[in-house]
Amino acid sequence: MHLAKTWRMNQREAVIETMKANGGFATLGHLYREVLKIPDVSWKSKTPFKSINRIVQNQEYFFKIRPGLWALLDAKATLPADLRSTPKPESDHSYYQGLLVELGNLKKQQTFVPKQDRGKTYLGKRLGEMVSVDDIFPFTYEEVVRRASAVDVIWFDGRRMPTEFIEVENTTDMNGAFLKFVLLSGFHSTFRIVSPASRKLEYTAKIMHPSFSAIVTRTRFTSYELVSEMHAKESEAVALRQAWAAS
């Protein structure tokens, strides 16, 4: 008597199933956190996250939308409109806002975006559903808090003090962001410009203006690609902690 072999999902199939469950697309971070939860998949590797990264680059099954964001070829026709074609600047802005909120949440920061941005979407989710802070904490004088509430993304620590003020600068002039940072320079916070890597030279030239001397050493330029990499790495760390707790 011959027993039938038990079917087991392979690595690529596990990635595909995870994407399907998420609407046909996923960030690398989402894949890192969710794929390894699928039971009875043999990874036979000490570096499963590198395997996932390699798998999504197989153009027979997947395509790249943005840095760190992939989708199934079979699902292309049913994806949200802004994920089917070349992203528009306004969708780039809300996408990276959402990625930064999710990154802050993963890092156990309390996250805030301006009221006027709460209805914008990140991969089908409203930004207002993702943040952990509805009303900005009154961390200083009312007028300064009011001005701070217009910053694209703020991370707060457990004491409700701001740790990072982040402005996403896709096409707009960076000077407006720098002026906000100068107003907030009395706080022990990091100021961060998140922008396409191609704007690094523009950033460097503008931040060196004497008007911004109070923030020049505390302001960071972070490319879209690096934000995506940090999101994936933090998700990898979360997945490893979950595996450690379950072992």
N, C-alpha and C positions, 0 to 999 in steps of 0.2 A: 504494500500500500504506500502510495506516494502522497505526502502532504503538500498542499499548495503553498508556495512561498508567500510570506506576508509582505504586502506592498508597503514600501517606506518612501516618504517624500524625500527627494534629493535637495541639495542646497538651493539651486536655481528655482525649483518649484516652491520652496519655502519663501523666497524673496517675492516671487510672483503672487503667492497667496496673501502675503502681508500687504502688498500694494493693492491688490483687489479689495481687500477688507477696508482699505483707506480711500477708496474711490478711484483707484487706478494710478495713483501717484504717491510719492513720499519723499521726505528729506532723508538724507543718509542718517541723520540723528534718529528719526522715527524708526528706520529699519534696524539700526543698532539696538534700540530699546525693545523692539517687538519680535524680530525674526527668531531670536534664540529662545523665545518662549514656546515656539512650536515644538511639540514633543516628537521624539523618535527620528530626529534628523541627525545624521552622522556628519559632523564637521571635520573630524580627523585633522584638526589643525589647532595650533596654539594661538593662531591669529585669525579668528573667525571674522573680525571686523574688516580686515584686509580682504578676506574672501568675498564679503558682501560688496565691498567697494569694487572689486574686480568683476563680479557678476553683473552689476548694473551697467557696466560699460560694454556689455555684449549687445551690439546694435541689431541683432536679430530679434531681440525681445524688448529692449528698453531704449529710451531716448532721453537726452539731457534737456531740461528746460532752463535752469539757472545753475550757478555753482551750488553743488550739494543738493539739487532737487531733480529727481528723476521720475519718469512715468513709463507705463506699459504702452508699447506700440499698439497693441490690440484695443487699448482703451482711449486712443487719441481722439476719436470722434465724440466721445461722451464726456471728455474733460471740461471743466469750467472754461469759458471763452478765453480768459486771460492766460490760460496754461496751454492752449493749443498752438499759439503763434508767438512771434517775437514779442516779449513783454513790453508794454508801454511804460514811460517814465513814472506815471502816477501809480501803476501797479507795482513797479520796482520799489517805490517808497514805502507803500504799505506792507509789501512782502518783507522787507528788511526790518521795518518796525516790529512786525510780528515775530520774526526770527530772534530779534534782540529781547523781546518780552519773554519768549520761550526760553532763551538762554539764561536770562535773569532768574526765571522761575526754577530752572534746573540747578542754578547756583545758590538756591535758597535765599535769593533776594526778594524783596517786596517790589512789585513792578507797577508803574504808572504810565499812562499816555494821556494826552490832552482830551478833554471832553469832546471836542469837535472831530476827533479821530476815532472815537469809539465805534462808529458804524462802519468803518473801513474793514475790509476782509483780508485775512491771511489764510490761504489754502482752505477757503470755505468757512472759516470761523471769524466771527466779529472780534476785533481787537478788544472791545469792551468785555467780552466773555473770557478773555485770557488773562487780563491784569488782575493783580491781587489787591490793588488799592483803587477804590472808586473815587474818593475825594482826597486830593493831595494833602499830605500831613502838614500841619501848620508849624514848620520847623524853624521859622524866623518871623520877621515883621510881615504884616499882611500884604503890603505892596510888593515886597520881594517874592513872596510865595505866589502871588498872582502872576507875576512875570515868569517865574519858574514853571508855572503850570502850562506854559506854551511850549516847553521843550519836548521834543519828539518822544523820548523815552527817558524815564528816571528810574534808577534802582535805589532802594532804601535798605538800610540794615535793620537789625532787630530793635535798635533804639529809635527807629523812625527818622533817622538822619540820612540825607542823600549821599550815596557812595559814588554814583556815576550819573552825569548829565550827558545824554547822547543825542546828537542831531544827525539825521540822515540827510545827506546833501547829494541828491541825484543830479540835478541840473541847476539848482538855485545858487545864488551868490552866498559864499561862506561867511561874509562879513556880518550878516545878521546873527548867525550862530555865535560868532566870536563876541559880539556885543552882549548877548545873553550871558555868555560865560564870564565876561568881565564883571557884570553885575553880581554874579554868584561866586566871585573869586575869594570871598571871605570864608568859604566853607571848605573843609578838608575833604574835597571830592576830586575825582578825575573827570576831566572834560574830554569828550570823544567825538570826533567827526567820522562818520561812516559814509563812504563814498566809493565810486568806481576807482580802481587803482590808477587809471589814466589822469586823475585829478590831483595826484600827489604833489606834482611840481607847483600847481596853482596854490594848493594848501600851504606849502612851504614858503612861497613868496609872500602870501598874505599874512600869515601868522607872525612874520618877522617885523611887521609894521610897529612902530613905537606905541601906537594906541593899544596894542595887545600885549605889552611887556609883562603885565600882571599875570597872564595865563600861559605864556609861551612855553614854560617848562612843565606845565601840568596838562597840556592839551595833547591828545594823541590822534593820529590819523590811522584809521583802520579800514582796509579795503573790504569790499563785499566778499571776496574770496576768503579772507581771513575770518570774517564773521561766520561764514558757512563752516569753515574748518573747526572753529572753536565750538560751534553748536554740535558738530559731529563728535568732537572729542569729549565734550561734557556729557553727551548722551552715552558715549562708550563707557565713561566712568560710572554713570548711573546704572547701566546694564551690568557692569562688573560687581558693583555693590549689591545689586539684587541677586546675582548668582552666588555671591559670597554668603548672603543672608539665608539663601535657600539650601546651601550645601550642608 
